[in-house]
């Protein structure tokens, strides 16, 4: 790209990495939204800041930019403005680039480097891209929380999109992502019956025991080879008169289960509701709270063809292209689930996601931009 300057890109990126935009932190997420609204508007695009009706505190803006009045898009770029880090983290370890060209800072790679990179790609496409290309850029602020508010916006855009490029970070080895698992996340609560554990234990319904049986049941489906996993991330229980003084009348746990296919996911989801309707101890009462869910990004013939074109584009600029499957999810899952041909992890290569060790390789920014621009030129030649 003749007009791309890495130092300018890094300066702009620094300004948003140094803004705390953790999930549901309204001042930060809206400041990032302001940054992009200003820039996409300056390109002459139609830009909107949207909020879900459920987001009464306006913590999670969704920025949507388009270059035409059409509601149908040839190409949609997807990224997110939120991070997993708490307020104060940006001041604690502000953006920096070391002598090896590795950039550091909270959310630098996931996903701020990718969404700034998107701006430069779109700018180039508007100048020299295929004639009449209808572009959409959508960025949410709650991706790290399962797109609690933004999912309906993503899915509505997906219904009118032909190709989707997800600007999540590339893997540390430069890999793109061609397939992702889907998941369900539940908070499961159990209300039992308290009783004296010595005098009348039979009168009690132990909620901890009930929930333990649930955990055992779900771990029967844990099969790494098949790609189906279950995880209990937190388990709490007890109540009544103390640890020893009463049969536990309450317990809860968080449940995350994942699979490559919607069919298997739906089987596990059916099991959750079956157990809730008919617990092992019928005296227990179960409450299910669906915290979040994402469908899997299943591989299709169209996605394989897109990957082939990506590999051709990489060969032309000397960038080896490898695509992998991963158990992690992204907003790209929503697009792929609705039949949109999708390629993911198109941002700069990154490592240490969600930790203080996070970094991305600045030397990969321009080459990966060139790969995408060549891919787009092939798609719309």
QUIWOPE-V724227 format. One line per field, one symbol per residue. phi: phi as a letter, one per 30 degrees, with the letter a starting at -180 (. if undefined). burial: b if it has 24 or more other C-alpha atoms within 12 Angstrom, else e. Layout:
phi = ???
burial = ???
This chain:
phi = .dcdbdddeddddedcddcdbdeiceeddddddeededdddddiddbbccbddddddhdbdccbbbcbddccbdbbcbabcdbccdejddddbdeabddciccbkdieccbdddddeeedddeddddbdedidccbcbbcbbedcihecdeedddddedbccbbcccddddedjdcccabdcabbbcccbccbdaddcdbdddcbddddeddddeeddddcdbdddicbbbcdabbajkickdcdaddcaaaacbbbbadbdededdddddedddddbdecdddccccbddaabddcddbddddddddddddddddcicdcbbbcbddbaddeddddciddbbbicdedbbieibddeabcddcddedddddddeddddbd
burial = beeeebeebbebbbbbbbbbbbbbbbebbbbbbbbbbebbeebebbbbbbbbeeeeebbbbbbbbbbeeeeebbbbbbbbbbbbbbbebbeebbbbbeeeebbbbbbbbbbbbbbbbbbbbbbbbbeebeeebbbbbbbbbbbbbbbbbbbebbbebbbbbbbbbbbbbbbbebbbbbbbbbbbbbbbbbbbbbbeeeeeeeebbbbbbbbbebbeebeebeeeeebbbbbbeebebbbbeeeeebbbbbbbbbbbbbbbbbebbbebbeebeebbeebbbeebbbbbeeebbbbbbbbeeebeebbebbbbbbeeeebebbbbbbbbbbbbbbbbbbbbbbbbbbbbbbbbbbeeebbbbbbbbbbbbbbbbbbbeebee
